[in-house]
Amino acid sequence: MFFKIIIIIFIFIFRINGVPVEKEFNYCEGLNKALGFYKVQRAGIEDPNSEYPWQHEITTKYDTYSNNKTNKYGNGFLSKGYFDAGDYLKITFPLAFSMTTLSWSFLEFEENIKFCNLTENYLSTIKWGVDWLMAAHPEPNVIYAQCGGEIDHLSWSRADQIYNNQVTGPRNCSMIIDIDNPSSDIAFEMTAAMAATSIVFEEFDEQYSKQCKIHADQLWDFGIKYPGIYYNPLYPSNVSKDEQIWASAWMYLMYGPEYSFFRGFFDNGKISHDDLFFNKWSHVFSWNNKMSGACILIAKNFNIYIEEANYLIHSWDTRINKTKDGLFFLDEWGNARYSMGGSFLEAVWNSNKNHTAKTTNTNFAQTQINIILGNNSNHHSYVSMYGFKDAKVTLNIHHRSSHSPPNGTDLKFHNILSPPNNKFPVYGALLPGPIDRNDLYFEERSRYEMNEPALDYNAVFVGVLSSLINSYSKPVQPISSLTLSFNSDDYNRELIDNHEDEIIPINYKNNNNNNDNEDSLENYLPKPPIFKDSFDLEIDDDSYNIEENDNDDDKDDEDDDEDSSNSNVLKENFYSNSNKSTINNYSGKTIFSILILILLL
């Protein structure tokens, strides 16, 4: 009886704690795998030696402008780039966010990346995406926002069947942003991507850095002159204020203090308390909410919003709901990206580079990554085919090319079940993970809300991994497949050459005049992925004393004095409640364990 009890205790403790944390885990290898996911997502590959056959069997060569123009190789100007997720869509908004975030991570953790022998791989990853963004911006006031449409998303087929799915002819890239259909949120996010990339490449490729700067100028001007909100059922946007502040900070970083014009858009008072702390979604750093990221970026580089930045990190650590395993939990769909988004902000804030006045003392990024890699009650890594030793990993992710179903166009998702296992394993993709606060997760291809990766997920994941390089990390051999030199001659070079002698179009220098313009198909068919980066979910954490209002998405800023008064009241309430206990990782399980022991004895 005694030995039986010991065995039960051992099993239960193991169940609670998950697989052990690997003290000597090589984060360089993890970073290498995470960057490798972007190679999996590359479209337009024409190399027959590619590791993944879909990248030479299909080039999406017909993806181009509305005039069907092709380059000298006979490919459309939008034929390359990245597929967004487990489908074959190319979507500008989340791609631009991903490239901005990857660039920010590189600027913060360049030495770590260099130590891992991954600099060229990393720069190649950024450049492949930004090249496509340049191509998607063929004129100063024109942006191609998406290639592919509903039929691509609602079919389950191989990459070489993309065009077979179309009703008539090649698929189009018809979602166009212009002066008649403006979208300042997309324009500003692309501005941020171009400015951040320009800063990164200034050290490595001066000419490429210059071209990014030209695009950044034009996109900024487009966003300012033609305000509007992007609507896409796959990635719906709410407001553009966060993108404008985010973009202005990156433009100021790119140009320097002589260009005070940009500082006027993010200086003291531009970011209100409600912008950051209205509810739990205000904390989030994601493709649709950059305010928290802007706050950390500005505080660290320009010494303003210091109190708000410390408060933001403290708030993540103490007030965001957690699952029973301790994973930050904000939504039943794609939750791991929110965990990694908050962890990335903390990692940047804790980084010594350019630091100012950090008063928080947190390290939740390490705790969150431990859970992600397998230290959880499921004993399962939430990264495809990779994690801590002894952690279960997911092969059957919700990813059409990885699965590689049989021939034939399938608009009813019958193919999603056959073959039973994915033919081409994908390594290093951050998966959505658990769908509730009880850590419910299992491997099933059709459960996209648990198992579909995406570009923006891995952008913040790469950032966290880059920050964790330590004495146990060892340099790695970069994934060689599809690795291109970051300064290679690419498909849209002729577009870039057209701007070779172009002068910066706007004189921003010492311009202090602030601009006031701110702004089924069967049971297995997934719902359109309308992500809930908005204020429409209930908060069940009693420490929140701010009521949500579904109609406040477009809420205007109040008078600065009133903001200051409200801010003080809210902060007092927050700190008075900050000592309330949050979800203890294993408290419920510990009590349950004791009850079992009592019953056994």
N, C-alpha and C positions, 0 to 999 in steps of 0.2 A: 504493500500500500504506500509506504514511504517513497519508494522509487517511482511509483506511478505519479505521485504528486510532484516530485522533482521534475519528471519528464513533462508533465502538463505545464508547470511553471515555466520551464525552459522554452517550450513551444509558444506559450502565450507572450512571453517577453520578446521572443524573436518576432512574433507577429506584430507586436506593438512598434518595435523600433525599426523594422525593415532591415534591409541588408546593411552591413556596417559601412560607415563612411571610410573611403580610402584615403588615409592620411597622405600617401605618396602618389595620389592621382596626378597624372600628367595632363595639366590643363592645356599645354601646347598641342597635344594630340586631339583634345576636345575641340580646340579652336580650329585645327586643321580640318576636322570632320565637319564642323559647323560651316566653314567657308565652302567646303565641298558641296554642300546642298545647293549653293548658288550655281555651281557648275551643272548640277542636275537640271536646274531650271532654265538653262540657256536655250534660247531658240536660235534658229538660223545657222546652226553648226553645219559645215560642209566637209568636215574632216572624216574620211571613211574609217580612220583609226580611233574614232571616238569610243570611249568605254561603253556609252549607252547608244544602242543602234538607232533609237528614234531621232538622235541628233544628226544623223546623216541620211536617214530615210526621208526626213521632212525638214525643210528649211523655212517654212512659212514664207516662202519667197514672194507670195502675192500680197503680203501685208504692206500697204503703201498708202499714199495720199489719195484724196478723192479724184485726182486727175489720172490715177493709175500709172504714174511716172515710176520708172525703174532706173537703177544706177547702171554704170557701165558693165557690170557683171550680169545684168538681167534680173537682179533681185529688187524687190520693193524696198523703199527707204526705211520701212518699219519692220523689215523681215527678221531682225535680230532681237536683242533685248532679253527680257526674262518673262517666263510664264509666271503668273501671279501666285498660284497655289497648286492644288492637285488637278487643275484643269488646264485649258490652253488659252486663257485670256491674258492679254497684256493691258494693265491698267495703270495709268500715269500717277494717280494720286498716292496710292500706297507704295509704288515703286520709288517715287521721289522722297517720301518719308524714309524709306529703307536706306537709300543712298546718303541722305543727310545724316542719319544715325550712324551708319558705318563710318562715314567721314569723321564725325565727332569722336567716335570711339578711337579711331586711328590717331587723331590729334592728342587725345588724352593718354593713350597707352601705347604710343609708337615704340618706345623702348622694349616693352614686353613683346610686342609683335615681332620686332627685329630679333630679339633673343630667340624666339621660336623658329626663326628662319622662314617667316611667312610674309615678309614685307611685299615681295613681288606678287605673291598670290593674292594678298589683300588688295593691293592697288589694282590688280587686274579685275577683281570682283567689283570694285567701285566703278572702274572705267567702263566695263561692259554695260552697266546700267545707265551711267550718265551719257555714254555715246547714244543710247537709244532715246534718252530724254532730249538730247540736242536734236536728234532727227525728228522727234515729235514736236519740236518748236521750229518749224521751217521759216516762219516769218515773225516779226516782232509781236504781232497781235493775233497769232494763231497757235493753238495747241491741239494736238491730237490726243484725246483723253483715254481712248480705249480701242483695242483691236479685238475683234470677235464680239459675239453677242450671246443672246439667250440660248441659241441652239448649241453653241459650244459648251455652255455650262450644263445644259440639260441632256447631254449625251455622254455615254460612257464608251469610249473607243480609244484606239491607239493614236499616237501623234501623226503617223503617216496617213491617217484617215480624216485629218482636220477638214480638208476641203471637200471630202466626200459628204460631210454632214450638211454642207450648204445647199440651200434650195436651188439657187441659180449661181453658177460661177464661183469665183474666189470670194472668201469672206471679206468684209470691208472694215475699215477703220474710220467709221462715219461719225463717231461721237466727237464733234469738233467744238472747241472753245474759241470764240472770236468776239469782235466788238458787238455783234448782234446777239450772241449767246455767251456773255461774260461769266467768268468764274475766278474771282480774285483769290479764293482759297487755294485752288490748284496753282494759279500763277505764283502766289507767294511761297507755296511749298516747293515748287520747282526753283524759285529764286534761292531759297535756303539750300537746296541740294547743290545748285551751281556754285554758290558762294563758298559753301563748306568744302566742296571738291576743289575749287580754285585754290583755297588755302593749303589743302593737302598736297596738291601737285606742284605748288610753287617751288618746292625743294627738289622735285624729281623731273618735271617736264614744264618748263616755263611757258612754252607755246600753248600747251594744252590748258594750263592754268589761265592764260589770257583768254582763250576761247570760252572757258567757263564763265569768266568775268563778264564778257560781252553778253552772253545769254542771261546771266543774272541781272544785268542792267535793264535789258529789254523786258524781261519778265516782271521785274519790279515795277517798271513804268506801266506795263499792261495792267497789273493788278491795281495800281493806284488810280489810273484813269478810268477804268471800266470795272467798278465793283459789281459783284454778283456771287451767288452761291451755287456750287456744283451739285447737281443732282444725278445720282446713279443708284439704282436700286440695290446694287451690290455693295457700294461704299457711299452711303448717303452722308453728306456733310451738314453741319448745323449752322455755324457762323464762320467768319473769316478773321475775327479779331486775333485769335491765337496764332494763326498762320502769319498775319501781318507783323505782330510783335516778334515772333520767331525769326521771320525773314529779315526784319530790320536789324536784329542783333547780329545775324550772320553777315549782313552787308557791312555793318560797322566794323566787325572783326576783320573782314576782308580788306576794307579800305583804310582803316586806322582812324585815330582821333581827329585828324584834320577834317574829316567828313562828318561834322556834328549834326548834319541834316538827319542822318539815320537815328541818332541817339534820341532825337525828339519823339520818336515813335514808341520808345520803350522806357523812357526816363521815369523817375519817381512819380508814382501815382497812376501810371498807365496800366499797371497790373493791380487790380483791386483784390481785396480779401476774398470776395465771392468768386473771383476768377479761379482761385486756388482751393478754396475750402467750402464752397457752396454745398457740396455733398461728396460722396465717395468717388464719383466719376471725375470730379474736378482734380483729384490727385493723379489721375491716370496719364501716362505718357504713351501715346499710340498714334496711329496714322491719322486719327481724327481729333486728337487733343494734344496740342503741343505747349499749352500754357505752363504746365509744370516743368517741362523740359526747358522752356524759355527762361523761367525763373532761375533754375540752376545754372544755366549757361550765362545769364546776365550777372547773377550774383558772383559767380566765380571769376568772371573776366573784367567786370566793371565796378565791383564793390558797391552795388546797390541791390536792394531786396535781400540783404543778408538775413535779417530776422525772418522774413517769409521763407527763405530757403531752408534754414535750420528747422523752422516750424513744420515745413512740408515733409522733410525726412523724418522728423520726430513723429509726425502724424501717420506716415506709412508704418512706422515701427510699432505704434501703440494703438491705432484706431481702425485700421483696415481689417475686416473680417478674415478669419483664417479657417481652413478646414481642420478636421481633427488631427491631421498629421502636421499642421502648422503652415500649410501652403496658403499664401494670400489668396482670397477668393472674392472675386467681383462679379463673375458671370458664369452661367452654365455652358457657354460656348467660347472656346479659345481662351480659357482662363489663364493658362501658363504664360501667355504673352504679357498679361497684366502683371503677373508676379515678376517676370523678368524685366518689364518696363520700369517698375518701381525699384527693383534691385539695381538696374543700370544707373538710375538717377543717384542712388546712394553711392554706388561705386565711383561715379564721377565726382560727387561731392566729397568723398573720402580721399580721392586722389590728391597727392601733394602738388601736382602741376597747377600753376597759376592760382594757388589757393589764397583765400582772404581770411575769413573769420568764421571758421566752422566751430560750432559749439556743441553739436550733437556727437554722441559717442555710440554709434550703432555699427552692426556688422550683419545685418539681416540678409545681405546678398549671398553670403556664404551659406547661411542656413537654407535659403530658398533653393540655391543650386544643388545642395545636398539632397533635398527632397526630390527635385527634378531628376537627378541622376540615379535615384533608386532607394534612398533612405526614407522609405515610406511604408505604410502598412500593406500596400499592394505588392511590395518587393519588386516593383516594376519601374524601369526608367521611362520617363516621358520624353525621351529623345529616341528617334528611330535608330535601331540597330547599334546603340551605344549607351554606355552608362557604367556605373560602378561594377566591379567584379561581383558575380553571382546575381546581379539584378536581371530580371526578365526584360527582354527588349521586344519592340514591335517591328515585325516584318511587314504585315499587311496594312500599311497605311492607306488612307483615302487619297490615292494618287494614280491617275489614269496611266501614265507612262510607266510607272513602277509596276503596276499590275499587268499591263500589256495584255488586254483581253483578246479573244479571237477576232478573226476578220468579221467585217460587217458593221454597218452603222446601227447603233443601238440607242434608240430614243426612249426606251422603257427600262433601262438599267438592268436588264436581264444579265448582261455580261458582267455585272459587278460581282457576281458569285462564282464566276468561272474564268480562269482556273482558281482553285481554292487558295493558293498562295501566290503572292506577288512574284513575278518572274525576275525583276531586277531590284535587289535590295538598295534602299537609300539610307545612307549613313549621315548622322549628324543633324537631322531636321528636328527642331523643337515641335512637339505635338501639343494640341490643346490641353490634354490631360484630364483630370477629374472634372465631372460635370455637376457635382454638388459638394456640400460641406462635409459629407460623410466619405469623401475621397472615392466615389464610385468611378471606376475606370476599368476597361477591359479592351482587349485587342479585337476589333471587328471593323473591317474595311468600310462597311456601309455607315458606320457611326462617325460621320464627318466632324461632328462637334467634339469628338474625343481624339480623332486620328488624322485630320487633314492639316498638313503644314502650310506655311505661307511665307512670302518674302519678309513681311514686317515682323513676324514672330522671330525669325532667325537674326534679324538686325539687332534687336535688343539682347538676344541670347549671345551673339558674338561679342557684344560690348561687355557683358558680364564675364564671359570667359577670358577676354583680353585683360580684364582687371585682376584676375586671380592667379596670374603666372607667379609662381613662387620658387623657393629653393629646390623643390622636388620636381619642378617642371624641366623637361629636357627638349632641346631643339629637335625638330622633326623634318623628315623629307616631305616637302609639299606634295599634295595629291597632283600627280603629273598630268593626269588625263585632262585635256582641254585647257591646260594652263597656257595662257598667252602672255607675252610681254606687255606690261602696262603701257608702253609707248609704241605698240605695234601700229601699223598702218591699217586702219579699220574701214569698214564698209561705207561710212558716211563722211570720209575724209573730204570728198569733193564739196560737201555742204560746208564743212569747216573752212576750207580754202576760200570760199566765197566771201568770208568775213576777214580775210587775212589783214587787210589794211584798214579795217573799220575803226573809227575813233569812238571812244566811250560816248554814247549818245546824249547823256544828260550831265550837266555840271552840278554835282552834289556838294562840292567842296565848300565848307563854311556857310552852307545855306541853312539858316536857323528857322526858316518859315515852315512850321509844322503843317502837314496836310491833315485836315480834319476828317477826311473820308475813311471810315473804318467799316471799318465795317463790323392616285398620284401618279406623277407618272409612276405608278406602282408604289409598293410600300418602301422601296429602297431609294426613291428619288429624293435627293436633298432639297430642302427649302432654300430659296434664294438667301445667301448669307448677308442679311442685313444686321450688321454688328451694332451692339447696343452701347456705343460710345456717346450716350446722351443721358439726360436726366429722367429716365423712365423706369427705373427699378427701385423697389422699396429698399430702405436701409433698415436692417434688423439689429443694428448695433445700438444699444441704448445710450452709448456715450455721445451719439450724434444728437444735437439739439436743434438742428436746422431742418425745417420741413421742406420736402421736395415739392416742386410745382411743375407739372408737365408743360405748362405754358411759359416757362421762364427761359427756354432755350435761347431766345433772342433778346433777353433782358438787357436794356441799356444800362450803362454805368450811371451811378448816381453822382451827385455833387461830391467833390473830394472831401469836404469837411464831414459830410454825412457818412461817407465811406469810412473815414478815420474813426468816427464815433462808433459805428457799427462794428468795425474791426476790433476795437478795444473790448467791447462787450463780448463778442464772440470768442476772443482769445481768453478772456477771463473765464468764460464758461468752459472753454476747452481745457485749460490748465487745471481747473477745479475738478474736472472729470478724468484727467489723464492718468490718475492713479487707479482708476477702476480696472479691474482685471480683464484682459482680453482672453480669447480662447486659449486655454492651456493645451499645448500639443497633445498631451497624453493623460490629462487629468481624469477624463471620463473613463478611459480605458484602465487607468490605474485602479479606480474605484471598482470597476467591473471585475478586475483581477482579484481584488481582495474578497469580493463577494463569492467568487468561485472557490477560492481557497477555504473560506468559512464553510461553504456547503460540503466541500470534499472532506474537511476535517470533522 
